[in-house]
């Protein structure tokens, strides 16, 4: 194979609950994630032995800080591959935005490189490599909808709800995930379990019900540091988007659209106020 292009979809967290702080510096969480049509794309081109990564955005590192580089190195070591590859990343997902862009690029590199180098795609084995790359990477190998436990890396696939209209608004600044987790104060009492209620709402593809159970425990932390995120939620509500939530550690806010027409109202109202506004839809798992 000489060339291969693979998609790396964005994700949103419909629920993100933080259970406890762990000794290894991570937090045990329970999160329900869904992938979106908004996606980066990775183009793989054969090279003799060396590994080269490039990106159409100059602010994205293309050295070992990039999960695509790490994914290729891990896969080559795991399967003793000697061939090289050039991977070009076309970014459409905003960076450090809570949408899993970098993680999804890493996941797409793992799956794409298996195909490219004729390695049988063994998702169980890839899950182990994916977890080494980051907490969100195992989910993004397949996407669709799933519950993530542990660091968010233990994946229990759920029936997805593809085709739901979403608006994404990103205020244009990056939010470092470790800082948000660090500033989180864990409550003494637990709130009621939205995750059990969310599952039937998703399998029935019922946007009103899904909207009732959206919850992100990291939101309070980011909202306090960046009032602009709250402002986005208020504007969306004023446009008729009642169900809106920050994704991951933020700052991107997603809104469940009751109809694509409401999306047009949002686009018109926000105009060029924010650097990234996008209407997209939820997707099922990747093939
Ligand atoms: O797993 P990932 O590399 O994406 O995580 C980035 C950082 O976010 C971690 O180093 C940690 O500070 C924080 N994190 C956490 N608990 C999680 C996931 C991430 O504390 N479950």
Boltz pocket constraint, residues with backbone or C-beta under 6 A from the ligand:
constraints:
  - pocket:
      binder: B
      contacts: [[A, 25], [A, 26], [A, 27], [A, 28], [A, 29], [A, 133], [A, 134], [A, 135], [A, 136], [A, 150], [A, 151], [A, 152], [A, 177], [A, 178], [A, 179], [A, 181]]
      max_distance: 6.0
